[in-house]
Structure formats: C-alpha cells, structure tokens
Amino acid sequence: MRIGSYNQIAQVYGNKPVKKGYNSEDVNVSSTMDQVSFSTMGKDMQIAKTALKAVPDVREDKVNALKESIANGTYQVSAESFADKLMTAFNEKAI
C-alpha cells in the first residue's frame, strides 16, 4: 500500500529541519526545577499526625485504675448495659 509521494507528506508537515539537540545556554534553569507545594489540608494532616505521635497508644492511668478496681473487687458491670452494647455490636456487623 502506497501512502503517496514524499513531497506531499513534506508539504503537510512543512520543510523545516529537525533540531537534533539543544544548546545548554538556551535552557532556562528555573523551568527545569521541580517544585512541590502542599495544600492547607495536607499541612493540617501533618500537624495532626505529629500530635498523634506524641500521644501514647495505651492510657496507663485508665488501665491501672481498672486493674486496681478489679483486684479490689470494686469493679461493677451492669449486665443490662453489657447486653445492650453486645447486641448493638452484633447488629452493626450483621448483614
């Protein structure tokens, strides 16, 4: 299959010579540098992430208070409250 003569194709694209390389003096240095900018949401998320790193995963004061009340026998659990929470958790995971 013949597409046509070379002259017709050259007329479509023009007869301009192709520049094979570039002169380093012609390149603007500021246009070749990458830049990064963060949105205010990204900055806020970074602040929150840093703040969360400072907070311990386990609240030792709460754990120690519960351990002490269990050891003393003063820890009271309402059976009705426990059953309500158990059923709520079950219903949320049910299909």
Steps between C-alpha positions, in 0.01 A plus 500: 500500500645832394417805706613755247811672398749644743440853367134496598583384852772762530250768400263392779767508767704783352858501386646621828816321605484302822721623780687195626629644827487807717744755618538502877507880494148505354349307792350704783618342826193608695272319255678168554475500880218306663289666764276352765225681685266362762142604550380632832321168555828315452673733745220449754524124459875515562445702819239249619730208419781660699268563795378139497857372515539678834193327652562151639299211356396373844364730768686354796301699759170348381647150477651520848173629649305211343758245615482635853119495514493142364762390755303666783175348384340842458463485122129481421355422159133543425378182331229695320748759368737223391222315318386818324851575378549139393178499297583837342841373393344180363235691302758735347699207366198301380423491128 
